[in-house]
Amino acid sequence: MRKIPLLLLTVLSLVVLSACGKGTVKEQTKEVDGVNVSKDNVVGYPQLSPKVADNEEVVVMNTTLGQIKLKLFPDIAPKAVENFLTHAKEGYYEGVIFHRVMDEFMIQGGDPTGTGAGGESIYGDSFEDEFSDSVFHLRGALSMANGGPNTNGSQFFIVQKTEVDEAALNQEKPLVYSDEIREAYENMGGTPHLDHSHTVFGQVIEGMDTVDKIAKAKAKETRPIEDIIIESIEILTEK
């Protein structure tokens, strides 16, 4: 598949940001202001294994285009995982659409207003970012959408990009990629320019074909012409 030049990828990212306002996938900055990147919750690289560890949660997202099975990382992003699971248990996401889809980038949902400007966290206000050097925006990553640092609400996105540009891996960041993660990006694809700009709190372990279907849906600008709906989110007990 043809690689998308880094400049075009950046433009696409900025389109998402400007079109959505609150709750959008935001462009990576070179510095992370006011956020401490955690060094205490390193648990290896859980995204690189399809197995489910004892400390991970598993959910199945049922959509009108198929199922997406994800494992969540409460040890790495406890507030994001609690927020997502509580909303799921209370049916907050049921009937909510994927309001923004971009093939070779990501799919975004979690806003009950369907506008991309709504949604609230379970904490009553926006909550802080939870960054880690254990998780990354690899293809299949589940991450919090935001409108800037520490503005997490209910919206989330799943990375769908199939390839990665070398320039994106080499740009200045608040972290240095290990050989293992660099290889993972090269083999899996992803959006490294979003690392340490959004909170990664899960990973697709089954159903990337569904993610691809959603990303490739016909859209007007970035909104699907026909609604793609989250019918339910089941919380499994695969411990």
Salt bridges, closest charged atoms under 4 A:
GLU56 OE1 - LYS71 NZ 3.62
GLU57 OE1 - LYS239 NZ 3.72
ASP103 OD2 - LYS216 NZ 3.32
GLU128 OE1 - LYS79 NZ 3.49
ASP133 OD2 - LYS39 NZ 3.08
ASP195 OD1 - HIS137 ND1 2.84
GLU206 OE2 - LYS69 NZ 3.80
ASP212 OD2 - ARG139 NH2 2.82
GLU238 OE2 - LYS69 NZ 2.97
